[in-house]
Amino acid sequence: MAFSNTSYLLSPSSLYRFNPALFSHHRRHNITYPRFPFRILNPRFVAVAASENGVFTSSEIGKSFDFTSEERIYNWWESQGYFKPNFDRGNESFVVTMPPPNVTGSLHMGHAMFVTLEDIMIRYNRMKGRPTLWLPGTDHAGIATQLVVERMLAAEGIKRVELGREEFTKRVWEWKEKYGGTITNQIRRLGASCDWTREHFTLDEQLSRAVIEAFIKLHEKGLIYQGSYMVNWSPNLQTAVSDLEVEYSEEPGSLYHIKYRVAGGSRDDWLTIATTRPETLFGDTAVAVHPEDERYAKYIGKSAIVPMTFGRHVPIIADKYVDKDFGTGVLKISPGHDHNDYLLARKLGLPILNVMNKDGTLNEVAGLYSGLDRFEARKKLWSELEETGLAVKKEAHTSRVPRSQRGGEIIEPLVSKQWFVTMEPLAEKALEAVRNGDLTIMPERFEKIYNHWLSNIKDWCISRQLWWGHRIPVWYIVGKDCEEDYIVARSNDEAVRKALQKYGKNVEIYQDPDVLDTWFSSSLWPFSTLGWPDVFAEDFKRFYPTSVLETGHDILFFWVARMVMMGIEFTGTVPFTNVYLHGLIRDSQGRKMSKTLGNVIDPLDTIKEFGTDALRFTLALGTVGQDLNLSTERLTSNKAFTNKLWNAGKFVLQNLPSRSDVSAWERLLAHKFDDLEHLLGLPLPEHWVISKLHILIDSATTNYDKFFFNDIARETYDFFWGDFADWYIEASKAHLYQSEDQALASTSQAVLLYAYENILKILHPFMPFVTEELWQALPNRKEALIVSPWPLTSLPRNLTAVKRFENLQALTRAIRNARAEYSVEPAKRISASIVANSDVIQYISREKDVLALLSRLDMQSIKFTDSPPVDVNQCVHLVAGEGLEAYLPLADMVDISAEVQRLSKRLSKMQTEYAGLLARLNSSNFVEKAPEEVVRGVREKAAEAEEKLNLTKKRLSFLQSTILVSD
């Protein structure tokens, strides 16, 4: 990469073409940066560095990083095989299995979060030399995919049942082949360095074999059974759904108060129940009150007549489950249609009545209401209750309504015949894994939630009434009882053989029509993707158990805990040693992103505007386990960070020797910054920045190992921007542009290159694209950054040098602030007397050229002394730190008489404004009648005006005293 001899100078905000009058103030650090004229660079400073790999071939690094280069860089990485595990170094492997996104999915910020965090882990460990594998894949997403294809068919006027199962499944596979790669292509766009040659799909032959094997093994141990129990039922989808696929929302509705007459009592003996679902009263099997509720004590043990059921009686029972202070204190028990009522009925031995068909219509138990949709029945029932005098009142009520995540309809609690897994024995092993330290959950607070859920776990409903998914490997015998006579087999042929052995000739079998819950196959993901049940598979032997499971904390129970249980059950060990849980991505106001609120931020649109690196860096700044508020301001700030990194690279490149200058490169490469003696011999700025860099490397490495990614991001940001770019680059210009000492310039060049290389390495896992592009622009790159060795740790550093340079910084800031306060012209050089003890003077004076450059001082008029100057009363006195002071002659900075006149006029104007504010505040009419926020605003303005007024008075008094002394 060749650079012209045009001179550029790096500013805190961007790279400016040189302007001798430019004097930039950087708000972030409240310091002022001088820009100095300098001669055309010596040819030895012209950088020439070009990659010879045929991909990074631009002749000159651009003004800024071109986001469109990301795809080119990614394709090059993949084509070189960098995403595959490398066993050359023979270290312990590091493996992450990607949480498989739904094959129907489209990239959202949740995906962007897990891809960013997992890719950070993978890239860091790859650079550490470990054989690193990130296993990608997608989930068949039973409900979601079937819905998508059903809607597509509906647009053609075709219904699923008209096609039949085989043809419908064929259509779904066709859809998958055509559209199923969308989400993985989008994940690539985020820079995911997965081994795509090992990509899996949950309905692949290998994974399907693992699912069947898992079902059979659990069934053989008596852990899978069939029965009728309460499930979440989706009437529109016609299937049971998992708890995770039910979303609750607070919605306005009605609370219906209904009379239940007491059997055998007078006309005044009745109980009032309050319900949000009156249509379920046909399934009532009891009415319950609290045993200590005196209002209803006389009715306990009697019977109530269920309205509109032609006199059906149910017992009136007492149970402490009833909240006597909620509503009327009377509870209708409908065990077939309420989770809590179901559990109560099981405890008390009450019968269970189901009044609803699978499509959400009422069945024959509802009598005259049979065939009506549940909501139509509710409306008609209430109308007839009003007519019969059994309706007490209907009032507005906000309810927590369960809705299907996929279909959107209201979920119906329903007792249904399903397949279940007995979870308690599996859960105990998963609890023990955390107790004995085999499994670490981050953040630690989620261990309590994990333990609580597993300690109170319910059996898992694993069957779904769908056509798309893993078919349950159970076959029934025609003419036999389905619950008693069935065969579990790995294939239809095996099922036939077993049936013939058990029942003899002429037996006819048919397979269970249901499929397994998608989460069942997902719970096998970490080991089935590595070859299980073949425990001798090469990948299984090499990579299992995996290193980390990274996912959102919202699926800790539904997926993570189940993987732990299944992993221990089938492989004898935890499937991963660490669980890293991230939070949700929320909008800038902390609200959950939703289409309804219109606050969804599209990752692909974000990438187009800000770049992938800025998005990744922003997401990585979140604290583990905490939700992250994503805002345009954050993205803009980190896009600026990307630009800053780019511009720093341009500066480094421009100030390296020409590739043809062999002797210059020999001097540069002779520097050994891993040697303490060499470090101690460096000038103070170089000594300081290398020490700070080595401290950063150790801290970043430790935090990478602990998964404290937000700490790495903040520390590296602060070092690069605050130390390297804002201070060292500026300080290096004294050696590069103002010194005739080639050895000194070579030292600065070596430090610039060494520090910048290591900054790129530390940032690469976070910002892979821009760092790789910059790395390839550096001279003598023999390998890609993605596979370059991680920086060594425990390298020498000198805290004394760090403290000394901090003193120089403090002195520079004090002088800059004084120049700004007195509005000194940017191009004007001033004199200064630096007062300190001999030790401080010794090291500060050695950096006289750096101090002059950074503080805009006249090199010939800087004095170093151990006592104040004689004209101290005519100087601005600065205290930079303990034992370090500076005196700046006032006459060097301003025309004192003119400044006195200017300040006097300004003071008069300020006094007038301040008096006006006080007059308003002293007016009782204003204070009592004006809005509170207006009065508060005036008070704040008055306080601010008073402070400015006092400062101006002090400054004016000082200037006037200076004139008197001078006279």
N, C-alpha and C positions, 0 to 999 in steps of 0.2 A: 504494500500500500504506500504510494508515494504522496508526499505533501509538497506543495509549492512553497516558495520562500515568503509568501504573504504571512505577516505576523499576526497572531491571534492572542488574545488574553482571556483567561477564564474568569468570569464574574460569578457571584453567588447564584444568579438566576439563569444565566446562559452564557454562551461564548460570543463575545462581541468582537467585531473588527475594531482594531485599535483606534482609540480617539484620545488624544493627549488631554483633552479637557474633561474626560469622563471621570466622575467621582461618585461611586455607587454606594447607597446606604441599604444595608440588608436588615429588614425589619425583624426577621426571625430571631436574630441574635442581638439586635439593637447595637450594631457596630457599623462603622463606616469603612468602606474599602477603597483605598486609593488606586488609581490606575496610572502607571508610569510609562513615559515614553521610553523606548528602547531601540537599539540599533537592529538592523536586519540580522537575523540569526546566522551564526557561523554555519557553514555547510555541515559540520559535525553534529549540529542539532536538528538537522532535517531527517525526520523518521521515514524509514522505508520498511514496511512490513506487510507482506501479502501472503495470504494462505495459498498453498499450491494444491489444494484438494479438488479444485474445479468447481467448488460450490460458493466459496467466499472469495469472489474475484473482483470486487469493485476496486477501481484504481484509487479512490479517495473516499474516506469515511464520510458519510452524509452529514447533513446539518443536524438531523435527529434520527433516531431509530425508526425504520420503516416497518410498521406492524405487518405489512404484507409479506415480509421476509420470514415470518414465523412458520408458515407452511413449508417453505423451502428448507429451513433449518430442520424442522421435524422430520421431513421425508429423508433428509440426509442421515440424521441419527439412525433412523430405522433401517435404511439401506445398508448401513455399516454394521448392523447387528449389535449396536450398543445396548439395546433393551434386553438382550438375552443374558442369562447368568454366565459369568466368566469364572471358571474354576482354576485358572492358572496360578492364582496366589494361594489356593487351598485353604482359605480361612473358613470360619463358621458361616453358614449361609444366613441370609436375611430374606424373609419371605412375607409378603402381604397378599392376601386374597381380596380382590376388589368386591365390595358389596354389589352384587349384580343388579344393575338398573333394569327396570321393566323394558322388555323388547318394544313396547308401545311408547316408551318415554321420549320426551323431548327435553333437552338440557335446561335445567333450572339452577338457581343458586345453591340449592342443597347438593346437587351433583358437583358444582364448582368447588364447594367447600371440601368434600371428601376427596376429590381428585387432587386438589392443591395439597392437602395435608399428607395424603399417602405418597404423592410424588416427591414431596420434600423428604420424607423418610427414605424412600427408595434411592433418590439421587445422592443423598448424603452417604448412605451405606455403600452404594456403588463406588463412590470416590474413596471410601475407607478401605476398599480392596476386598470387600466381602462378596462372594457369589450371591448376586441379588436378583430376586425374582418377584415380579408383580404380576399376579395372575388375573387377567381380565375375563369378563363374560357377561352374559345377560340372562335375565329371568324370563321364563315363558309367560308369567303374569296371567294366570288362568282367567280370572274374571275380566280384567281389563282388555286382554286380547280378544276374548270371545265377544265382548261388547262391541269392540271396534269393527270386527268382521260382520257381526249381526247387523250393525247400522249400515255398513257398506252394502250388504245384501238387501236390506230393507229399501235402500235407494233404488235398487233394481227391481223392487217389487217381489223379492224372494224372502221366505221365512226359513229359519233354520230347520224346523221340523219337516218342512217339505223336501229339503235336500237329503235328510237322513244323516246319521252320524259320520259315516265313512266319507261321504262327499263333502260334508261341512268341514271335517278335519283337514281334508285335502285343500280346501279353499284357504283355511287358516295358514297352512304351511306355505302356500303360494304367496299370501300376504306377507308372511314373515320373511321369505326370501327377497321380496321386493322392497319392503320398508324397514325390516328389522335392523339394518345396519345404521340407521340414522343416528341413534343415540351414541353408538361407539365412535362414529366419525366426529360427532360433536365433542366427545370426551378427548379425542386426539387433539382437537383444537385448543384444549386447555394445557397441552404439553405433557399429557400422561405418558410416561416412559414404560408402558406395559410390554410384556413379551406377547405380542399379538399372535405369534405362531402357536401359543398355547391357549388361545381364546376358547371359552366353553359356553355352551348354551344348556340350560337345565333340562331340556328334552333331548340332548345328545344321547347317542347310544350308550356311552360310558356312564354318564350320570344317571340315565334311566335304569341301567343295570344296578347301580348303587342304591337307588331308591327302592327298587323291588327287594333287593337283598336286605335292606334295613327293615322294611315292613315284615319280611318273613322272620328275621331274627327276633324282632320284638314280639311277634305273634307266638313264636315258639317258646318264648320265655313267659308267656301269659300276660304281656304288657299291652297287647292290643285286643280290644273287645268291641262288640257291637251292642247297641242298646238305644232306647228312647230317652232322651234327656233334653233339657232346655238349651236352645242355641239362639244365635242371632239369625233371623231369617229375612232374606231379601225377597219380597213378593214379586218384584219386577224381574229380578235375575233368576228367581226360582231356585235359590241355593242358600245353604248356610254360609255365613261369612265370619271371618275371625274378628276378635275384638279390635285389632288394629285397623280393620276396614270399616269400622263404625266411628263416625265423627259426631260429637255432641255439640249442639248449638242452643243458645238461649233464644227461644222463639215465643212470640205472643200467641196465646190460645185462650181456652176457657176452662174454668173449673165448674163442674156440674154437681150440684147438691141434690141428692135423691133420697126419698123416704123408703126405708125397708120396714115393713110392718112386723111386729113381734107376734109370732103364731100363738093363738090362744089368749091374746091380750085384748084390751079394750081398744077403741078407736084412737085413743090418745097414746097408746103404747107403740112407738115406732122409733127407729134409729135413723139418723141422717148421716149418710156417707158422702164424701166429696171425692170425685174422681175426674181425671182428665180424659179418660177413655171409657165412657159409659157402655159402649158396645160390648165390652168384655164381661159385663155382669152376667151374661148367659153362661159364663164359665166359672162363676163364683161357687166355691165349695165351703165357705165359712164366712162369718163376720167376726172380727176380732176387736176387743177393747183392752185397755190396760187393766191389770188386776187390781190396781189401787185407785182406779177412777170411780169415785163414789156415784157419779151420775148414772153409771150403767151397771153397777154391781148387781142390781136386782134381776138383770136380764141374762147374766152369765149362766150357762147351762140350758137356756131355752133355745128356741129356733127362730130364725128370721125368714120371712117370705121374700124370695128374690122377685123384684118387679118384672112384669111382662113375661112370666114363665108359667103362667097358669097354676100358680100356687106351689112351686117347688120350694121345699124347706132346706135351710142350711143351718148348722149349729152356730150359736153365739158363744165364742170362746174367749178366754183371757190369756194374754201373752205380753210379756214385758217388751217385746219388739215394738209394740204400738206406742207411738208418741202421743200422749194424751193432750199435749199442748198444741199439737199441729192440727189445723182444721177443726173438725168436730170431735176428734178423738176416737172416731170409729173407722175401721179399716175393712174394706171388702177384700177377701182373699181369692185371687184368680190365678191359681198355680200354673195354669197352662199358658199364661200370657204376661207374666211378670217375674223377673229373675229373683227378686226378694221373696215374693209370694211362693215361688217354686221351692226355695230352700226351706221356708217356714212349713210348707205342706209336707216336705220330706221329713222334717223333724217331728211333726205332729201326727204323721200318718194320714193326712187328708187325701182324698181322691183328687185326681187331676183331670180336668175337663178341657178339651181343646175345642174351641168354637170357630176356628178359622181354617179355611182351605189354604193350600200353598200359594194361591194367586192373590191372597188378601181379601177374598170374599168370605162371608160367614157360611158355615156349614149347617147341617141338619139340626145340630144341638141348639141353634138359635131359633128354631121353630119357624114362625112366619117371616123372619128376617133372613132366612136361608137364601143364598145366592146374591145378596146385596154386597156391594163393595163396603169395606169396613167404614169408610168415611160417609158413604150414603146411609149406611145403617145407623151411624151415630146421629145424623141429622133427623132421620125418621123416628128413631127411638125417643129422642128428646121431645119431639113434637107430641108423640103419643103419651109420654110421661106427663106432659103439661095438661093434656086432655083428661087424663085419669086422676089428676090431683096428686101425683106422686113426685112431681118436679117441685123442688123447693126454690131454687134460684140458679142462675147461671151468671158467673162473674168473670171478668177479665183476669187472666192468669198467665204468667211467664213460666214456661216449662223448659226443662233440659231435654231436647228432642234428639233421639239417635237417628242418624241418617247414613245411608250407604255412601261410602267414600267414592264408589264407582258410579252407581246409578243415580244417587241423590235422593231416592225415595226414603220414606220413614221405615226404619227397621222394625220388624215385629218379633218380640220374644216368643218363641214357639217351641213346643216339645216335638222333637222329630227323631226318627230312627237314623242313627249315624254311627260311624266308626270313631273310636276314641283310643287315646294312649293313656295308660296309667302313669302319672308323672311323679308321684311321691318318691319311689325308689331311685328314679333318675335324678331328681332334684337334690337328694341327700348327698350324692357324689359331687354334684356341682357346687354345693355349699362348702363341702370339705376342701375343694380345690382352692377356694379363696382363703379359707381358714389356715391351710398349711402353706400358703405362699406360692403354690403352683401357678396361680392366676393372679395378675395384678390389674386392678381396674383404676383408670385415671379419668377424672379426678376421684380421689379416695372417697368423697362423700357419697358416691353412687354405690359403694359397697353395701351401705345400709339398705338402700332401695332394692338392690339385687337380692340381698339376704331376706328381706321382708317378703318379696314376691315369691321366692322359691320356698320359703317356709310356709306360705299360705297358698301354694299352687293348687290349681284345679286340673282335672283331667282335660286333655286336649282333644277337641273335635277335629279330626283330620280328613273327614270326607266332605266333598263338595259336589253338588248336583250340576256338573258341567260336562261338556264334551271335550274341552281342550285342557290337556294336562296328563299327568301320569295315572293311567287307569288302575284302580285298586286291584291287586292281584288275587282276587277272590272269585271262585266260581261256585254257582249253586246247582243243585240237582233238581231237575224238573220233577215236580210232584212232591218234593220234600220241604220241610220247614226251613226257611232261609236262616233263621237264627241258630238252629241246631245242626243242620247238615250243610256244610260248605267245605270247599277245598281251597287251600292257599298254595299257590304254585308260581313258578318263575315264568311260565309260558302256558299257552293254551294246550300245547302238546303234552306238557308235564301234567296239567290238570286232568286231561283225558286219561292218561295212564293211571293216575292216582284214583280217579273215579272208577275205572274198570277194576282196579285191585280191590277197592272197598265195596262196590255195589254189584259187580259182575257185568255181564253183557247187557246190551240194549239200554245203557244209561245215557241220558241226555243232559248236557250241562250248558250253562250260560254264564257269562261274566257279569259281575257287579257293574252297573252302569256308571257309578260315581267315579270321580277322580280324586286324587289326594290334594289336600291343601297345598298351595304353592309354598308355604312356609315349611312344609315337611321336607321338600327337596332342598330348599335353601338352607335348612339346618344341617345338611350334610355337605354343604359347599366347600369348607376348608380342606376336607380330606378326599371327597369324591373327585374334585378337580385334579387331585394329585395321583389318582389311579385306584383308590379304594373302591371295591373290596379286595383288589389285588395288592396285598401288603408287600409284595415283592416287586411292585412297579418301581422303576428307577426313580421317577420324580417323588414317589411316596417315601422311599428310603432316604433320598437326599434332602428333602425339604420339609418333612413333617416331624414334629409339629411346626406350624408357622410362627412367625415372630410377633406380629401385631395384627389385631383386628381393629380397624378404625371405622367408626360409624357414628351416626347421630344418637344422642342419648334417648331420643324418643322411641327407639326400637331396642332398648337394652333388654327388655323382657321377651318380646315377641320373636326376636331373632338371635341376639347374642346369647342369652341364657340357654335357649334351645340348642344352639350349636355346641355350647359347652357340655350340655347333658349328652347329646348324641356322640360327640367326640370321645368323651370318656367311655360311654357305653360300647362303642364299636371299635375303638383303637386302644383303649386302656390308658389314654392320657388326654390332657386338655388339648384342644385343636390349635390353640395359640397361647402364648405366655403373657401377652399384654393386651388389654382392651383400652383403646383411646377413644373417648367420647367427646364429640364436638356438639356445640349448641345449634340453635336455629339461626337463620339469617333473617333479620327483621329490617323494616325500613328505617329511615332516619329518625322517625318518631317512636321507634320501639314497637311498632305494630307488626303483626304477622302479615306476610305478603299474601294477597289474595286478589283474584280477578274482580271480586265485588268491590273492594276498596280502590282498585285501579292503581295499586302501588307495587305491582310486580316489576322487578328489574330483570331484564333479559340478559343472561351472561354473554350471548353472542353479540348483542348490540353494544354491550359494555366493552367487549374486546375491540370492536371496530373503533370506538371512540377513545378508549384509554390504553388499549393494548393488554395482552394476556398477563404480562409481568406485573403491571400495576394492579390488576384485579387480584392476582394470586397474592401479592404482597399485602394488599388490604385485608383479604380474608385471613391470612396467616397471623395478622396482628390480634386476632381474637384470643381471649383467654380460654384454656381448655375447659370444656363443659359449660361455658357461658354463652348465652345468645349474643350475637353481634349485630349492632345497628349499622347498616350499610348506607352511606350517603354519597352524593356526588362530590361533596367537599373532600371526603377521604380519598376517593378515587383520583380527583384532580391533584391532590397533594402528592400521591404516590406516582402519578404520571410525571409530575415535576421531579420526583426522585429518580425516575428512570432517565429523564433528560439530563439530570445532574450527573448521573453515572456515565452517560454517553459523552457529555462535554468534558468530564475529567479524563476520559479515555483519549479524547482528541488532544487534550493538552499533553498527556504523557507521550502519546505517539509523536507529536510534533517536536518534542524536546529530547528524543532519543537520537543516537548517532545514526548516520547513514549506514545502511547494511554493508556498503563497500568499505567503510572505515574500520578495517580489521583491528587496528591498534586501539581505537576508541572502545570497541566492543570487548577487547581483552581486558582493558582497565575496568570496564563496567562489570564484567562477569567475575572479576577477581575478588569482588566483595563477598564476604562470607558472613551473613547476618545471623547464622546459627552459632557463631563463635563469640563468647563474651568479651574476650580481649579486643576483637575487632569492633564490637559494638561500643566499647568504652572509648575507642579512638575516634568516633564519629563526632562531627559538629553537633551542637546542642539540638537544633531542629530535627536533624536526622536521628540522633540518639533518642529523642523524645518520641517521634512518630513510630519508630521501630519498636520501642518498648511498649507503647500503647497498642500496637498491632499484635504483638506477641501475647499481651494480656487478653486481647479480644479473642484470639484464636483459641486459647485455653478455655475461656468462658463459653464461647460458641460451641466448642466441641462437647463440653460437659452438658450444656443445655440441649444440644442435638440428641445426646445419648439419653437424656431424661425426658425428651419430647416437649421441652419448654420452648416452643417455636416463637411465641410472641416475644419472649425475652431476647432471643437471638435477633429477631427483626429489629427491635428497638435499639439494642446495643450496637448493631452493625450500622443502622441508619445514623445513629449519633456519631459513631466513629468516622464513618465515611464523610458525612456532610459537615459535622462540627469540627473534627480534627484534621482529616486528610484534605478535604476540598477547601474549607474556609481558612485553614491555618497553614498546613504544610505546603500545599501548592503555592500559596501566596509567598511563604517564606523562601521556598526553593528558587524563586525568581531572582533573589539577591545573588545566588551562586550561578544561576544559568545565564542571567542577562547583564550582571554588573561586575562580575569577577573575571579577571584574566587568568585565574588559576584553573587550568584544565582538570587537575586532580579533584579540586573542589566541585567543579561542574559535573565531573564523572560520578562523584559520590552521590550528588543529588539525583542524577539520572538513574543510578542503580537503585536508590531508595524509592524513587517514584515507581519504577517498574516492579520492584519486589513487593511494595505495599499494594500496588494496584492489582497485581496478579492474585495476591492472597485475598483481597477484597472480592474479586470476581469469584474466587473459589467458595468463599463463605456465603456469598449471595446466590450462587448458582442454583441450589435446590429451591429457592424461593422464586427467582427470576431467571429461568433457564434460557430464554431466547436472547435477550439483550446481552447477557453475560457471555454466551457462546459466540455471538457476533463480534463482541469486543475482543474476546480471547483470540479469535481467529485473526483479528487485525494486528495483534501483537507480533513482534518478530520472533522467528525461530520456534514457532509452535510445532511440536512434533506429534501431538495427539490432541484429540478433542477435549474440551473442558469437561464434558459429561463423564469422561473416564479418566480424567487426570487425578493424580494422587492428592488426597486431602493434606492440608498443611500439617507439618509436624507440631507437636505440642511440647510444653515445658522448655521453650526456647528462651534464651537469655533476655532479661529486661532489667532496667535500672530505675528504681523509683526515685532516686535522687535527681536524675536527669528529668524525670517527669515533673517533679516539684519545681525544678529550676525553670523549665520552659513555661510552666503555669505562672510563675512570677513574671516572665517576659510577656506572657499574654495579658496578665492583669495590668502591667505597665502600658502596653499598647492600647488596651481598651480605655484606660484612663485618659491617655493623650488624645485618642480619637474622639472620645466624648467631649473633652474640653474644646477641641477644634469645632465640633458640631455646635456646642453651646454658644461659642463666640462667632459662629458663622464664618470661619476662616475659609478663604477661597481654596478650592480643591487643589489647584496647581501650586499653591504657595508652600514653600518649605519654611519651617520655623526652627528656632534653636531650642535647646533644652539642657537643663542641668539635672543629671540623675544622681540622687543622693542615697547611699547605702553603705553598709560596712564593706570591708575589703574583700571578703569572700564573695559577696553578691556582685560587687563591682567587677571582680575578676571574670566571672562567667557571663555577665551581662555585656561587658565591654567587648568580649570576643565576638558577640553577635551584633556589633554596632551596625553593620550593613543591613542586617535583617530588621533591627529596630527602626532604622531610618526608613527602610522601604515600607514597612507595615504602618508606621506612625506618621509618615510624610515629614520627616525631620531633615534638616540640613546636616549632611555628614560632617562638614567641617565645623559645625557649631554645637556639637553634642559634647557635653562635659560630664565626666564621671568623677565624683568626689564623695568624701565622707562627711561634708558639712554643707549647710545651705549657702546659696550665693549672697553676696553683700546687698544686692538690690532686691532682697526677698519681698519687700513691700510693693514692688512693681511687677511681681510675678503671680501667675496663677499656681497655687500650691496643690499638688495632687498626691494623694496617698494610695499607692497601688497595692500595698500589703504591709505586713509587719516588717519594718526595717527597710522598706523600699519606697522612695518618694521621688517626685519630679517637680521641677520648677520651670514654668514656661513664661518667658518674658511677654508681658501683655502687649507691649509695643510691637512685637513681632506678629501678633495675631490680628490686631484691629487698630483703626484710627480712634484713639481713646476719646478725643473731643467730639468727633462725629458720632461715636457710639453713645456718649452721654446725652447729646441732643436727641438722638433717635429714641433712646429709652425714656427720656423725660416726656416726650410727646406720647409715647405708648403708655406710660404710667398715668398720664392725665386722662387718656381715653378709657383705660381700665378702671380708674377710680369712678368715672361717670357711670360706666356700665354696672359696677358693683353697687354703687349707691342706688341705682334704679331697682336692682334686685332686692336690696334691703328694704326699700320703700314698699314694695309689694308684700314682702313678708311681714312688715310692721303694720300692714293694713288689716284690721280685724274683718273688714268687709270681704277682702280677698281670701283670707285664710279660712273663714267660716263658710263661705258660699261656693268657692271654687271646688271642683272635683279633687278628691284626695290625691290622685295620681299627678294632677297638675301642680298642686302645692308641693308635693314631694319632689317633682322635677325642678321647680324653682329653687328649692332648698339645696338640691345637689349642685345646681349651676352656681349658686351663691358661694357654696363651700369651695368649689373648684376655682371660682374667680378670686376668692380671698387668698387661696394658696398661691396662685400665679402672681397676684399683686404683691405678696410678701417677698417672693423670689425676685421679682423685678426690682423691688426697693433695695434688697440686699445687694444685688448686682450693681445697681446704680450708685449706691453708697460706696461700694468697693472701687468703682471706676473714678468717682469723684475724689476719693482719698488718694488714689494713685496720681491724679493730676496735681494735688496739693503737694505730695511728696516730691514729684518731679520739679515743681516750681521752687 
